[in-house]
């Protein structure tokens, strides 16, 4: 029976990269390719989405628990989480985006070199994490005071961040291993790990925040402690899985992993710019909402959590499209990569429309899930129609960014984000929020306009790509190892 370890077609004349799924014969009809790629993308998206949703629960459990503990605790924890994402996770996840190009191409063309890219990335990111952790531990409260968050909120947020900051180390290990495994189409591995960890995180968070056992009840700091524990477990379990089930892409631990950083750094910086421009846009929007008062800050927290939840499916398609396009280009099949890219964009629009309909229908009830304050519930209900419209553009923009990474063009996605989000969305949102007095609705409207522009430009660019020029990037860019054949022997 076929599973995620099995190629859909046996190796042969028309399928030289026999370990890559669904390599149809050359000159296959576009309709046949589209059906095949749709099935492959949806199956991968389904598995990744389960992982993303379960991982989202690791973050969002604090919103559920602390939202009922008090508005100030919800606001402080959200500020801390956003700052942790900006100063910590966005840099690590962004730079590791180089693996979205390198690992899928290597797995298709030089399988044994796949782990070398992952080892290099781990070394670079864990070294950076030491500096990040020190900054978050020593300068947290000063950062929040500088951002005019008030003394009490700054104090509470700093306490939260000092604990949560240590989670960056296991998060890096998990993220690099996830990209390594996904490039080999082992999509289920992270899902299995998070499925085991998520219930533990929920129960542990509840016990530490407001559980019935007084000896275990810590209160406000219970959620970052729980997150640190469970993220460490996640990294350990995924490492064990990789050691047992991903040997085909592992060349062993070697000193070669400490060389040839140049091209990885180039791709990593491009992916970093693409990611941080998006994440920093949300930080700017969130900070602007904090100037409107605690109720609007809490409401924005709920809206951002909602948008994040809804984005898990298109984000999963983003990852699936990036891996698929990279695998196909690495296997020197630009004809299939072109159809796969266009198919993924069509699916993204359908997902966006569906998400918009769902959240618009639940706008009057959704706020009660996160908060009990009537004012917060009302503000959320008024903002969700804009959030629902925002989803359509967000889905398409995200998937085009994934296609560009898979094609080895992360710099284009970076420029789109910098210009559209930071250059247009943030200033426009600020004007609509404060000058036009639309408050957080103005912030969402500015973000929607920015993503509409990004999605439109991204779609045009993807449709104009000359796919033949992007096959086998690792070999074209000189990223193959001179003794690769020896490694595979």
C-alpha positions, 0 to 999 in steps of 0.5 A: 500500500502506498504511503508517504515513503512511496513514489507514485511512479516506479523509477524508469525512463520517464521518471529518473528521479524515482523517489519524487512523487508523480513525475508524469511522462513528458508531453502529458496533457495539461489537464492530466498534470493539473489533476495529478498536481491538485491531488498531490498538493491537497494531500500534502496541504492536508497533512501540513495543515494538521501540523500547523493547526496543532502548532497554533494551539501551542501559541493560542492556549495562552490567549484562551487561558489568560484572556479569562484571567484578565485584560492586562494579562492578555495584553501583556502576553500578546505583546510578549508573544509578538515581540518573541516572534519579531526578535526571535522566531521571525529571524530564525524561521525567515533565514531557514527559508533558504532550506525551502529552496536548497533541500527540495532541489537537493533531494530531487537531484543529490539526495545525500546532500540534503542533510548537509544543508540542514546541518549548516542551517542548524549551526548558523541559527543556534549561534544566532540564538544565543545573542537573541536570547540574551537580548530578550532576557536583558533588555525586555522591559526597556524595549516595552517601555520604549514602545510606550506600553506603560509600566505595568504592561511592560513589567508583565510582558518582560517577565513573560518574554524572559521565560519564553525566550529560551524556547527559541533553541528547541524551536530552531531545531524543530523548524530545521528538521521540519523543513528537512523532512518535508523536502523528502515528502515526509509530511506526516512526521511533524504532524505526528510529533505535534499531535502527541505534544499539543494535548500535553501543552493544553493540560500542562498550561491549564494546570500551571495557570489556573488548575485545581492543584495549588502546588502546581498553579503558577498563574500568569507565567504558567503558559510560557513555562509550559511552552518551553517544556513542550517545545523541547519535547517536540524538538527531541521527538522530531530528531528521533524520528529523523534519525530513524526514518530519514536516512536516505537524505542523511550523509552523516555528521561531517566537517563539510557541514561547517563550510560553503556558507556563502550561497546559503547565506545569500538565500537565507537573507532573501528569505529573512527579508521576505519573512521579517517584513511580513512579521514586522508589519504585524508588530507595527500594526499591533503596536499602533492598536496598543495606542488605542487603549486596553480594549482595542489592544485585546480586540486586536489580539483576538483578531490577529489570533483569528487571522493566524488560525485562518491562515494555517491552511493557506500557509500549509499550501504555501509550504506544499507548493514550495516543496513541490515546485522545488522537487520538480525543478530539482528533478529537471521537470519545469513543465510540471513545476509550471502547472503545479505553481498555477494549480496552487494559486487557484486552490489558494483563492478557493481557500481564501473565499471559504475562510472569508465566508466562515469568519463573516458568518461567525462574527457576532459569536467569535469574540466570546470564545476569547474574551468575556468583556462586552466591549472587546466582544463588540469591537471584534464583531465590528472588525471581523468583516474586514478580517474576512475580506483580508483572508482572500488576498492573504491566501494568494499572496502567501502561496505566490511567495511559496512558489517563488521560494521553491523556484529560488526567487525569494528576493522577489517575494522579499521586495513585494513584502517590503514595498507593499506591506511595510511601504504601503500597508503600515503607513496607510493603516496608520493614517486610516486608524488615527487620522481618519479615526477608523481605529483598528478597522483602519489598520485592517483596511491598510493591511488588506490593500497592501496584500491585494497589491502583493497578491496581484504583483506576485501572480503576474510575476509567477505567470511570467517565470521562465521555468527552464532557467530555474532547474537544479539550482543547487548544481547551477549555483555551485552548491553540490559537494565535490565528494557527493558521490563518495557520500552516496556510495 
